[in-house]
Amino acid sequence: MSYKVNDKLTLGATVINFLNQTGATGTIAGSELIQKDEATHFKNTWMAGKYIRPFTLEFSASINF
């Protein structure tokens, strides 16, 4: 949500994860099983997982000249 105070100032607010859901979904297969010296085998390999950002309130102010 944003609110234009005047031509020079705009205030904003954003709510992230307003339902306060928790937890990550999925895992990187085998990542918990490898040892430190084996990690080099995965160099330059794409790995991905999903996560949920925590409940956050973000406020902003934009000043235009």
N, CA, C and O atoms as CSV, one atom per row, in Angstrom:
chain,resi,resn,atom,element,x,y,z
A,1,MET,N,N,0.850,-1.132,0.000
A,1,MET,CA,C,0.000,0.000,0.000
A,1,MET,C,C,0.912,1.215,0.000
A,1,MET,O,O,1.954,1.212,0.655
A,2,SER,N,N,0.527,2.246,-0.726
A,2,SER,CA,C,1.308,3.480,-0.724
A,2,SER,C,C,0.372,4.671,-0.604
A,2,SER,O,O,-0.787,4.618,-1.015
A,3,TYR,N,N,0.891,5.730,-0.040
A,3,TYR,CA,C,0.106,6.942,0.177
A,3,TYR,C,C,0.938,8.134,-0.260
A,3,TYR,O,O,2.031,8.357,0.259
A,4,LYS,N,N,0.427,8.897,-1.207
A,4,LYS,CA,C,1.133,10.071,-1.702
A,4,LYS,C,C,0.764,11.259,-0.819
A,4,LYS,O,O,-0.359,11.760,-0.878
A,5,VAL,N,N,1.713,11.705,-0.003
A,5,VAL,CA,C,1.478,12.810,0.924
A,5,VAL,C,C,1.367,14.118,0.150
A,5,VAL,O,O,0.433,14.895,0.351
A,6,ASN,N,N,2.319,14.348,-0.726
A,6,ASN,CA,C,2.298,15.512,-1.619
A,6,ASN,C,C,3.149,15.180,-2.843
A,6,ASN,O,O,3.531,14.025,-3.029
A,7,ASP,N,N,3.451,16.173,-3.678
A,7,ASP,CA,C,4.236,15.913,-4.896
A,7,ASP,C,C,5.649,15.429,-4.596
A,7,ASP,O,O,6.273,14.799,-5.450
A,8,LYS,N,N,6.161,15.708,-3.416
A,8,LYS,CA,C,7.544,15.377,-3.069
A,8,LYS,C,C,7.687,14.100,-2.239
A,8,LYS,O,O,8.749,13.480,-2.266
A,9,LEU,N,N,6.644,13.685,-1.497
A,9,LEU,CA,C,6.779,12.593,-0.532
A,9,LEU,C,C,5.700,11.529,-0.734
A,9,LEU,O,O,4.510,11.834,-0.816
A,10,THR,N,N,6.153,10.258,-0.812
A,10,THR,CA,C,5.248,9.116,-0.874
A,10,THR,C,C,5.662,8.121,0.206
A,10,THR,O,O,6.830,7.746,0.301
A,11,LEU,N,N,4.702,7.701,1.013
A,11,LEU,CA,C,4.951,6.718,2.067
A,11,LEU,C,C,4.362,5.385,1.647
A,11,LEU,O,O,3.339,5.340,0.965
A,12,GLY,N,N,5.007,4.296,2.054
A,12,GLY,CA,C,4.524,2.979,1.667
A,12,GLY,C,C,4.669,1.971,2.782
A,12,GLY,O,O,5.492,2.145,3.681
A,13,ALA,N,N,3.875,0.919,2.729
A,13,ALA,CA,C,3.949,-0.183,3.683
A,13,ALA,C,C,3.655,-1.481,2.940
A,13,ALA,O,O,2.795,-1.533,2.061
A,14,THR,N,N,4.392,-2.528,3.315
A,14,THR,CA,C,4.215,-3.846,2.714
A,14,THR,C,C,4.183,-4.887,3.823
A,14,THR,O,O,4.979,-4.823,4.759
A,15,VAL,N,N,3.271,-5.842,3.725
A,15,VAL,CA,C,3.191,-6.943,4.685
A,15,VAL,C,C,3.558,-8.221,3.951
A,15,VAL,O,O,2.970,-8.543,2.918
A,16,ILE,N,N,4.535,-8.952,4.487
A,16,ILE,CA,C,4.981,-10.220,3.919
A,16,ILE,C,C,4.486,-11.343,4.826
A,16,ILE,O,O,4.637,-11.267,6.045
A,17,ASN,N,N,3.898,-12.378,4.242
A,17,ASN,CA,C,3.441,-13.565,4.959
A,17,ASN,C,C,2.492,-13.195,6.102
A,17,ASN,O,O,2.745,-13.540,7.256
A,18,PHE,N,N,1.410,-12.498,5.783
A,18,PHE,CA,C,0.495,-12.031,6.818
A,18,PHE,C,C,-0.255,-13.171,7.504
A,18,PHE,O,O,-0.831,-12.959,8.571
A,19,LEU,N,N,-0.265,-14.369,6.928
A,19,LEU,CA,C,-0.859,-15.526,7.595
A,19,LEU,C,C,0.127,-16.230,8.525
A,19,LEU,O,O,-0.234,-17.185,9.213
A,20,ASN,N,N,1.371,-15.756,8.543
A,20,ASN,CA,C,2.442,-16.283,9.397
A,20,ASN,C,C,2.651,-17.786,9.198
A,20,ASN,O,O,2.799,-18.528,10.169
A,21,GLN,N,N,2.664,-18.230,7.945
A,21,GLN,CA,C,2.955,-19.625,7.651
A,21,GLN,C,C,4.431,-19.879,7.892
A,21,GLN,O,O,5.248,-18.970,7.744
A,22,THR,N,N,4.784,-21.101,8.261
A,22,THR,CA,C,6.176,-21.394,8.590
A,22,THR,C,C,6.683,-22.577,7.783
A,22,THR,O,O,5.912,-23.335,7.196
A,23,GLY,N,N,7.986,-22.711,7.773
A,23,GLY,CA,C,8.619,-23.891,7.226
A,23,GLY,C,C,9.088,-23.781,5.800
A,23,GLY,O,O,8.556,-23.012,4.998
A,24,ALA,N,N,10.087,-24.561,5.509
A,24,ALA,CA,C,10.592,-24.687,4.145
A,24,ALA,C,C,9.933,-25.892,3.507
A,24,ALA,O,O,9.545,-26.834,4.197
A,25,THR,N,N,9.806,-25.863,2.195
A,25,THR,CA,C,9.221,-27.000,1.504
A,25,THR,C,C,10.293,-27.668,0.673
A,25,THR,O,O,11.011,-27.002,-0.073
A,26,GLY,N,N,10.405,-28.966,0.796
A,26,GLY,CA,C,11.370,-29.713,0.007
A,26,GLY,C,C,12.772,-29.639,0.582
A,26,GLY,O,O,13.044,-28.865,1.500
A,27,THR,N,N,13.635,-30.436,0.041
A,27,THR,CA,C,15.041,-30.447,0.428
A,27,THR,C,C,15.878,-30.630,-0.834
A,27,THR,O,O,15.372,-31.015,-1.887
A,28,ILE,N,N,17.142,-30.350,-0.702
A,28,ILE,CA,C,18.076,-30.644,-1.786
A,28,ILE,C,C,18.534,-32.077,-1.562
A,28,ILE,O,O,19.198,-32.376,-0.569
A,29,ALA,N,N,18.182,-32.952,-2.476
A,29,ALA,CA,C,18.414,-34.386,-2.301
A,29,ALA,C,C,19.868,-34.692,-1.971
A,29,ALA,O,O,20.778,-34.300,-2.702
A,30,GLY,N,N,20.072,-35.382,-0.884
A,30,GLY,CA,C,21.404,-35.812,-0.491
A,30,GLY,C,C,22.252,-34.762,0.199
A,30,GLY,O,O,23.370,-35.062,0.617
A,31,SER,N,N,21.760,-33.554,0.330
A,31,SER,CA,C,22.587,-32.489,0.886
A,31,SER,C,C,22.951,-32.734,2.350
A,31,SER,O,O,24.005,-32.289,2.803
A,32,GLU,N,N,22.103,-33.429,3.086
A,32,GLU,CA,C,22.414,-33.687,4.488
A,32,GLU,C,C,23.365,-34.866,4.665
A,32,GLU,O,O,23.842,-35.117,5.772
A,33,LEU,N,N,23.644,-35.593,3.579
A,33,LEU,CA,C,24.476,-36.786,3.674
A,33,LEU,C,C,25.923,-36.562,3.255
A,33,LEU,O,O,26.782,-37.379,3.586
A,34,ILE,N,N,26.217,-35.490,2.543
A,34,ILE,CA,C,27.581,-35.310,2.038
A,34,ILE,C,C,28.487,-34.750,3.125
A,34,ILE,O,O,28.050,-34.017,4.013
A,35,GLN,N,N,29.745,-35.112,3.031
A,35,GLN,CA,C,30.761,-34.618,3.944
A,35,GLN,C,C,31.425,-33.390,3.322
A,35,GLN,O,O,31.274,-33.127,2.129
A,36,LYS,N,N,32.153,-32.652,4.137
A,36,LYS,CA,C,32.790,-31.422,3.673
A,36,LYS,C,C,33.722,-31.670,2.484
A,36,LYS,O,O,33.738,-30.884,1.537
A,37,ASP,N,N,34.495,-32.757,2.528
A,37,ASP,CA,C,35.436,-33.033,1.432
A,37,ASP,C,C,34.727,-33.498,0.155
A,37,ASP,O,O,35.312,-33.421,-0.926
A,38,GLU,N,N,33.482,-33.978,0.253
A,38,GLU,CA,C,32.721,-34.395,-0.917
A,38,GLU,C,C,31.991,-33.231,-1.594
A,38,GLU,O,O,31.488,-33.381,-2.708
A,39,ALA,N,N,31.931,-32.096,-0.940
A,39,ALA,CA,C,31.172,-30.952,-1.452
A,39,ALA,C,C,31.726,-30.433,-2.773
A,39,ALA,O,O,30.988,-29.818,-3.543
A,40,THR,N,N,33.000,-30.663,-3.053
A,40,THR,CA,C,33.590,-30.177,-4.302
A,40,THR,C,C,32.980,-30.867,-5.528
A,40,THR,O,O,33.064,-30.331,-6.633
A,41,HIS,N,N,32.373,-32.037,-5.356
A,41,HIS,CA,C,31.724,-32.738,-6.478
A,41,HIS,C,C,30.510,-31.964,-6.987
A,41,HIS,O,O,30.076,-32.169,-8.121
A,42,PHE,N,N,29.964,-31.085,-6.165
A,42,PHE,CA,C,28.765,-30.342,-6.526
A,42,PHE,C,C,29.069,-28.916,-6.985
A,42,PHE,O,O,28.163,-28.101,-7.159
A,43,LYS,N,N,30.354,-28.628,-7.178
A,43,LYS,CA,C,30.744,-27.303,-7.653
A,43,LYS,C,C,30.159,-27.070,-9.048
A,43,LYS,O,O,30.151,-27.970,-9.887
A,44,ASN,N,N,29.665,-25.835,-9.282
A,44,ASN,CA,C,29.039,-25.433,-10.552
A,44,ASN,C,C,27.794,-26.258,-10.881
A,44,ASN,O,O,27.489,-26.479,-12.053
A,45,THR,N,N,27.081,-26.709,-9.860
A,45,THR,CA,C,25.840,-27.459,-10.034
A,45,THR,C,C,24.701,-26.642,-9.451
A,45,THR,O,O,24.797,-26.127,-8.337
A,46,TRP,N,N,23.615,-26.529,-10.219
A,46,TRP,CA,C,22.444,-25.792,-9.733
A,46,TRP,C,C,21.691,-26.653,-8.731
A,46,TRP,O,O,21.396,-27.819,-8.992
A,47,MET,N,N,21.383,-26.059,-7.577
A,47,MET,CA,C,20.568,-26.709,-6.568
A,47,MET,C,C,19.547,-25.688,-6.097
A,47,MET,O,O,19.861,-24.502,-5.992
A,48,ALA,N,N,18.344,-26.129,-5.816
A,48,ALA,CA,C,17.312,-25.177,-5.422
A,48,ALA,C,C,16.385,-25.792,-4.375
A,48,ALA,O,O,16.244,-27.012,-4.284
A,49,GLY,N,N,15.774,-24.939,-3.608
A,49,GLY,CA,C,14.756,-25.327,-2.647
A,49,GLY,C,C,13.765,-24.186,-2.530
A,49,GLY,O,O,14.006,-23.100,-3.058
A,50,LYS,N,N,12.669,-24.410,-1.858
A,50,LYS,CA,C,11.668,-23.370,-1.655
A,50,LYS,C,C,11.631,-23.011,-0.189
A,50,LYS,O,O,11.898,-23.849,0.672
A,51,TYR,N,N,11.305,-21.785,0.090
A,51,TYR,CA,C,11.189,-21.360,1.472
A,51,TYR,C,C,10.076,-20.330,1.575
A,51,TYR,O,O,9.633,-19.768,0.573
A,52,ILE,N,N,9.637,-20.097,2.792
A,52,ILE,CA,C,8.609,-19.101,3.057
A,52,ILE,C,C,9.250,-17.992,3.878
A,52,ILE,O,O,9.836,-18.243,4.931
A,53,ARG,N,N,9.133,-16.776,3.389
A,53,ARG,CA,C,9.689,-15.649,4.143
A,53,ARG,C,C,8.929,-15.466,5.439
A,53,ARG,O,O,7.723,-15.708,5.472
A,54,PRO,N,N,9.584,-15.051,6.500
A,54,PRO,CA,C,8.896,-14.857,7.775
A,54,PRO,C,C,7.960,-13.651,7.734
A,54,PRO,O,O,8.041,-12.819,6.830
A,55,PHE,N,N,7.076,-13.569,8.717
A,55,PHE,CA,C,6.176,-12.432,8.827
A,55,PHE,C,C,7.009,-11.167,8.963
A,55,PHE,O,O,7.847,-11.058,9.857
A,56,THR,N,N,6.774,-10.216,8.075
A,56,THR,CA,C,7.565,-8.995,8.044
A,56,THR,C,C,6.689,-7.811,7.678
A,56,THR,O,O,5.834,-7.907,6.797
A,57,LEU,N,N,6.905,-6.701,8.356
A,57,LEU,CA,C,6.301,-5.424,7.991
A,57,LEU,C,C,7.406,-4.547,7.442
A,57,LEU,O,O,8.432,-4.358,8.095
A,58,GLU,N,N,7.211,-4.015,6.257
A,58,GLU,CA,C,8.219,-3.156,5.642
A,58,GLU,C,C,7.610,-1.784,5.385
A,58,GLU,O,O,6.511,-1.676,4.839
A,59,PHE,N,N,8.316,-0.753,5.775
A,59,PHE,CA,C,7.868,0.614,5.562
A,59,PHE,C,C,8.870,1.332,4.665
A,59,PHE,O,O,10.070,1.066,4.725
A,60,SER,N,N,8.367,2.245,3.830
A,60,SER,CA,C,9.260,2.968,2.933
A,60,SER,C,C,8.803,4.420,2.806
A,60,SER,O,O,7.641,4.758,3.034
A,61,ALA,N,N,9.747,5.245,2.440
A,61,ALA,CA,C,9.476,6.654,2.146
A,61,ALA,C,C,10.244,7.002,0.879
A,61,ALA,O,O,11.425,6.684,0.745
A,62,SER,N,N,9.559,7.656,-0.042
A,62,SER,CA,C,10.177,8.051,-1.293
A,62,SER,C,C,10.089,9.574,-1.411
A,62,SER,O,O,9.010,10.161,-1.349
A,63,ILE,N,N,11.246,10.183,-1.582
A,63,ILE,CA,C,11.314,11.638,-1.715
A,63,ILE,C,C,11.737,11.972,-3.138
A,63,ILE,O,O,12.779,11.515,-3.609
A,64,ASN,N,N,10.931,12.765,-3.812
A,64,ASN,CA,C,11.216,13.149,-5.196
A,64,ASN,C,C,11.596,14.620,-5.236
A,64,ASN,O,O,10.948,15.458,-4.609
A,65,PHE,N,N,12.657,14.926,-5.983
A,65,PHE,CA,C,13.102,16.311,-6.130
A,65,PHE,C,C,12.719,16.832,-7.479
A,65,PHE,O,O,13.005,17.985,-7.800
